[in-house]
Amino acid sequence: MTTSNELDLAVYRTLQAFCATGDDLAAEARYQEAIAQYNEAWMLLPEPKNH
């Protein structure tokens, strides 16, 4: 069971995958592609989103 402060496990794993891919792309200086991956992860976060 998740509380309002916890993410669903599937969402958490998807976030991890997007961020890991973003990190790999950034390490290869493929910054625009990395940002796109981070943005995909950001969109999965529930509201309210904090910067």
N, C-alpha and C positions, 0 to 999 in steps of 0.2 A: 504494500500500500504506500502511495506517495502522498506527501503533504503538499500544501501550496508552495512550499519552498524547495521542492524537489522536482527534478525533471523525470519524465518517463524514461525508462532504461533505453528503449529504442531511439528516442530523440537524443539522449545523451551520447549514445554510440555514433549516431549520424553526425552530431556536432563534432565529436572527436575525429571522425574520418575527414570531414571538410577541413578542419583545422590542421590536421596532419598533412593533408595534400597541399594546403596553403603554405605550410612551413617548408615542405619539399620544394615547391615552386619558388618561394622566396630565396631559398638557398641557391637556386640556379639562376637568380636574378631575373626571374619571370614574374615581375611584380604585379602587372595588371591581371594576370591569371591567378596569382595568389590572392589578390584583393577580391576577385570574384568568388573564390572559395570561402574566404572569410565572410563575405556578404551573405552567401548562402547559409552559412552557419548562423549568422546574426538573425536572419529571417525566421529561423526555427525557434528562437527564444520567445517565450511568452511575454506579454506585456505585464508590468511596465518594464521597459528596457532602459538601462542606465548606461551612459557613456563611460 
